[in-house]
Amino acid sequence: MKRARLLLLAVLPLVAVAVCFLAPGLTDASGAARARQDAQRPAGAGLAAPDKKELAQKLVASAENSTLDWRSAYAYIEDIGDGQGYTGGLIGFCTGTHDLLVLVEGYTKDHPGNGLARYLPALRKVDGTDSHEGLGPGFVAAWRKEASVTAFRRAQDAERDRVYFDPAVRRAKLDGLGTLGQFIYYDAMVMHGPGTGAGGFYDLRARAMAQADTPAEGGSEKTYLDLFLDVRRAAMKAESAHRDTTRIDTAQRLFLYDGNLDLRTPLEWKVYGETYKVP
């Protein structure tokens, strides 16, 4: 549908006039001015600003843990039945996707006597699977206890930034995206992983770029992000554990259609039918 719309706009410029009136949420009546404003955004601005980074964690926590208190997620751990073993911590590190193992290995290197160190052999054995072998209730209890340790919380923060937050923001800026686009990339990287394989973040990005130019390529920021969300939504619908797409439908897409490319507050959104507000 969107590819057809882009072709029509390219071949029949007059249709653009109609689209401006029929779909105000997807077009910008002052596109050239918006492009100039986007180009003039300060290099240091965006999701990495302290207030925006705090907001980003709240938005992710509303979808991942049904709360705005994202710091309460340090102690979170359970098997959600998605085939990735245990999901735990601030950003949903998984025993089946290697990132939880890397977290505990790095933490143990700096703090050898921690309460999770004895589970490293089991974590290495189940890495890449959904197995609980050698883990079970003992591991769950140890994780929750360790989450009260400041050093472990800091380790989770650092690994979140290294693997997910910093790469997402950097890539989004290179693609010419503002604060909302940077968050959309970050949330996608959290859920789908930072990999290049099928269904990973970079695969989703490549599929979106095949249908629309990024702002860095001269395209419309709104149109590109709309397509990226379409691609991501389809990927979520294909996974049994992620078929609820409200984090897109009544949150990120809502911000996009409101033209809130800078992710300005106040914000109000819904996830899983529950309303959240940030003043």
Order of alpha helices (4+ residues) and beta strands (2+ residues): alpha-alpha-alpha-alpha-beta-beta-beta-alpha-alpha-alpha-alpha-alpha-alpha-alpha-alpha-alpha-beta-beta
